[in-house]
Amino acid sequence: MPDSARAHRPSRSGSDSGRLDGRYEEDNLKNQIKDGKAENADLDRLRYDRLAVEIDLDTLRERISK
């Protein structure tokens, strides 16, 4: 993952730290947007990065299955 993408990822903490679906990060970022601490572009980047990872995983699974 590029350094710029890592900079946009909120840290995991609290009881939701074990969630792997990325919803915690998205909810956290939405709250930061409400508080004026982040921008919608950050949320778009998070969603884009998550989709890119899903595509990479699907591609990898397809290659492994062949």
Backbone as JSON Lines, residues from 0, in Angstrom:
{"i":0,"aa":"M","n":[0.85,-1.17,0.0],"ca":[0.0,0.0,0.0],"c":[0.9,1.24,0.0]}
{"i":1,"aa":"P","n":[0.6,2.21,-0.85],"ca":[1.42,3.42,-0.89],"c":[1.34,4.18,0.43]}
{"i":2,"aa":"D","n":[2.41,4.92,0.73],"ca":[2.44,5.69,1.97],"c":[1.29,6.67,2.06]}
{"i":3,"aa":"S","n":[0.89,7.25,0.93],"ca":[-0.21,8.22,0.95],"c":[-1.51,7.56,1.41]}
{"i":4,"aa":"A","n":[-1.72,6.31,1.04],"ca":[-2.93,5.6,1.46],"c":[-2.88,5.28,2.94]}
{"i":5,"aa":"R","n":[-1.71,4.92,3.43],"ca":[-1.58,4.62,4.85],"c":[-1.86,5.85,5.71]}
{"i":6,"aa":"A","n":[-1.49,6.99,5.21],"ca":[-1.7,8.22,5.98],"c":[-3.17,8.51,6.18]}
{"i":7,"aa":"H","n":[-4.01,7.99,5.3],"ca":[-5.45,8.25,5.38],"c":[-6.19,7.23,6.23]}
{"i":8,"aa":"R","n":[-5.51,6.17,6.63],"ca":[-6.18,5.12,7.39],"c":[-6.22,5.47,8.86]}
{"i":9,"aa":"P","n":[-7.41,5.53,9.44],"ca":[-7.5,5.78,10.88],"c":[-6.96,4.58,11.65]}
{"i":10,"aa":"S","n":[-6.45,4.83,12.82],"ca":[-5.92,3.73,13.62],"c":[-7.04,2.92,14.22]}
{"i":11,"aa":"R","n":[-6.77,1.67,14.47],"ca":[-7.75,0.79,15.1],"c":[-7.54,0.82,16.6]}
{"i":12,"aa":"S","n":[-8.62,1.02,17.3],"ca":[-8.55,0.98,18.76],"c":[-9.93,0.65,19.31]}
{"i":13,"aa":"G","n":[-9.97,0.29,20.57],"ca":[-11.25,0.03,21.2],"c":[-11.76,-1.36,20.92]}
{"i":14,"aa":"S","n":[-13.03,-1.58,21.21],"ca":[-13.61,-2.92,21.1],"c":[-13.76,-3.39,19.66]}
{"i":15,"aa":"D","n":[-13.74,-2.48,18.69],"ca":[-13.89,-2.86,17.3],"c":[-12.57,-3.17,16.62]}
{"i":16,"aa":"S","n":[-11.47,-3.22,17.37],"ca":[-10.15,-3.36,16.76],"c":[-9.98,-4.66,16.0]}
{"i":17,"aa":"G","n":[-10.77,-5.68,16.3],"ca":[-10.64,-6.95,15.62],"c":[-11.43,-7.06,14.34]}
{"i":18,"aa":"R","n":[-12.22,-6.07,14.01],"ca":[-13.05,-6.15,12.81],"c":[-12.17,-6.04,11.57]}
{"i":19,"aa":"L","n":[-12.39,-6.95,10.65],"ca":[-11.58,-7.0,9.45],"c":[-12.31,-6.48,8.23]}
{"i":20,"aa":"D","n":[-13.57,-6.11,8.37],"ca":[-14.34,-5.71,7.2],"c":[-14.14,-4.25,6.8]}
{"i":21,"aa":"G","n":[-13.4,-3.49,7.56],"ca":[-13.13,-2.11,7.21],"c":[-14.23,-1.14,7.58]}
{"i":22,"aa":"R","n":[-15.32,-1.63,8.12],"ca":[-16.43,-0.75,8.46],"c":[-16.06,0.19,9.61]}
{"i":23,"aa":"Y","n":[-15.24,-0.29,10.52],"ca":[-14.82,0.57,11.63],"c":[-14.07,1.79,11.1]}
{"i":24,"aa":"E","n":[-13.17,1.55,10.16],"ca":[-12.41,2.66,9.59],"c":[-13.32,3.66,8.89]}
{"i":25,"aa":"E","n":[-14.3,3.13,8.15],"ca":[-15.21,4.01,7.44],"c":[-16.08,4.81,8.41]}
{"i":26,"aa":"D","n":[-16.6,4.15,9.42],"ca":[-17.42,4.85,10.42],"c":[-16.6,5.91,11.14]}
{"i":27,"aa":"N","n":[-15.37,5.56,11.49],"ca":[-14.49,6.51,12.17],"c":[-14.22,7.72,11.29]}
{"i":28,"aa":"L","n":[-13.96,7.48,10.03],"ca":[-13.69,8.57,9.1],"c":[-14.93,9.45,8.9]}
{"i":29,"aa":"K","n":[-16.11,8.83,8.84],"ca":[-17.34,9.62,8.73],"c":[-17.5,10.55,9.93]}
{"i":30,"aa":"N","n":[-17.17,10.05,11.12],"ca":[-17.23,10.89,12.32],"c":[-16.21,12.02,12.25]}
{"i":31,"aa":"Q","n":[-15.04,11.72,11.73],"ca":[-14.02,12.77,11.59],"c":[-14.46,13.84,10.6]}
{"i":32,"aa":"I","n":[-15.17,13.43,9.55],"ca":[-15.69,14.39,8.58],"c":[-16.71,15.3,9.25]}
{"i":33,"aa":"K","n":[-17.6,14.71,10.04],"ca":[-18.6,15.5,10.77],"c":[-17.93,16.52,11.69]}
{"i":34,"aa":"D","n":[-16.82,16.1,12.31],"ca":[-16.1,16.98,13.24],"c":[-15.17,17.96,12.53]}
{"i":35,"aa":"G","n":[-15.09,17.88,11.2],"ca":[-14.23,18.78,10.44],"c":[-12.76,18.39,10.48]}
{"i":36,"aa":"K","n":[-12.46,17.17,10.89],"ca":[-11.07,16.72,11.0],"c":[-10.62,15.94,9.77]}
{"i":37,"aa":"A","n":[-11.53,15.66,8.85],"ca":[-11.21,14.93,7.63],"c":[-12.13,15.44,6.52]}
{"i":38,"aa":"E","n":[-11.8,15.06,5.3],"ca":[-12.6,15.49,4.15],"c":[-13.21,14.28,3.45]}
{"i":39,"aa":"N","n":[-14.24,14.53,2.65],"ca":[-14.87,13.45,1.89],"c":[-13.87,12.74,0.99]}
{"i":40,"aa":"A","n":[-12.87,13.46,0.52],"ca":[-11.85,12.83,-0.33],"c":[-11.13,11.71,0.42]}
{"i":41,"aa":"D","n":[-10.95,11.88,1.73],"ca":[-10.32,10.83,2.53],"c":[-11.2,9.58,2.55]}
{"i":42,"aa":"L","n":[-12.5,9.77,2.67],"ca":[-13.44,8.65,2.67],"c":[-13.45,7.97,1.3]}
{"i":43,"aa":"D","n":[-13.43,8.78,0.25],"ca":[-13.37,8.21,-1.1],"c":[-12.11,7.38,-1.29]}
{"i":44,"aa":"R","n":[-10.97,7.88,-0.78],"ca":[-9.71,7.15,-0.89],"c":[-9.78,5.83,-0.13]}
{"i":45,"aa":"L","n":[-10.37,5.83,1.05],"ca":[-10.51,4.6,1.83],"c":[-11.34,3.58,1.06]}
{"i":46,"aa":"R","n":[-12.44,4.03,0.5],"ca":[-13.3,3.12,-0.26],"c":[-12.6,2.59,-1.51]}
{"i":47,"aa":"Y","n":[-11.87,3.47,-2.19],"ca":[-11.12,3.09,-3.38],"c":[-10.05,2.05,-3.02]}
{"i":48,"aa":"D","n":[-9.32,2.29,-1.94],"ca":[-8.28,1.36,-1.52],"c":[-8.86,0.01,-1.14]}
{"i":49,"aa":"R","n":[-10.0,0.02,-0.45],"ca":[-10.65,-1.23,-0.06],"c":[-11.07,-2.02,-1.3]}
{"i":50,"aa":"L","n":[-11.63,-1.34,-2.28],"ca":[-12.04,-2.01,-3.51],"c":[-10.83,-2.57,-4.25]}
{"i":51,"aa":"A","n":[-9.74,-1.82,-4.29],"ca":[-8.53,-2.29,-4.95],"c":[-8.0,-3.56,-4.29]}
{"i":52,"aa":"V","n":[-8.06,-3.63,-2.97],"ca":[-7.61,-4.82,-2.26],"c":[-8.52,-6.0,-2.58]}
{"i":53,"aa":"E","n":[-9.82,-5.76,-2.63],"ca":[-10.76,-6.83,-2.97],"c":[-10.49,-7.37,-4.37]}
{"i":54,"aa":"I","n":[-10.21,-6.48,-5.31],"ca":[-9.91,-6.91,-6.68],"c":[-8.61,-7.72,-6.7]}
{"i":55,"aa":"D","n":[-7.59,-7.25,-5.98],"ca":[-6.32,-7.97,-5.91],"c":[-6.52,-9.37,-5.3]}
{"i":56,"aa":"L","n":[-7.35,-9.46,-4.28],"ca":[-7.61,-10.76,-3.66],"c":[-8.33,-11.69,-4.61]}
{"i":57,"aa":"D","n":[-9.3,-11.18,-5.33],"ca":[-10.02,-12.01,-6.31],"c":[-9.06,-12.51,-7.39]}
{"i":58,"aa":"T","n":[-8.19,-11.63,-7.86],"ca":[-7.21,-12.0,-8.88],"c":[-6.27,-13.07,-8.34]}
{"i":59,"aa":"L","n":[-5.81,-12.91,-7.13],"ca":[-4.92,-13.89,-6.51],"c":[-5.62,-15.23,-6.33]}
{"i":60,"aa":"R","n":[-6.84,-15.2,-5.86],"ca":[-7.6,-16.45,-5.68],"c":[-7.78,-17.17,-7.01]}
{"i":61,"aa":"E","n":[-8.05,-16.39,-8.06],"ca":[-8.22,-16.98,-9.39],"c":[-6.93,-17.64,-9.87]}
{"i":62,"aa":"R","n":[-5.8,-16.99,-9.64],"ca":[-4.51,-17.56,-10.06],"c":[-4.17,-18.81,-9.27]}
{"i":63,"aa":"I","n":[-4.49,-18.8,-7.99],"ca":[-4.19,-19.96,-7.14],"c":[-5.03,-21.16,-7.55]}
{"i":64,"aa":"S","n":[-6.26,-20.92,-7.93],"ca":[-7.15,-22.02,-8.27],"c":[-6.82,-22.68,-9.6]}
{"i":65,"aa":"K","n":[-6.0,-22.06,-10.41],"ca":[-5.63,-22.63,-11.73],"c":[-4.51,-23.63,-11.6]}
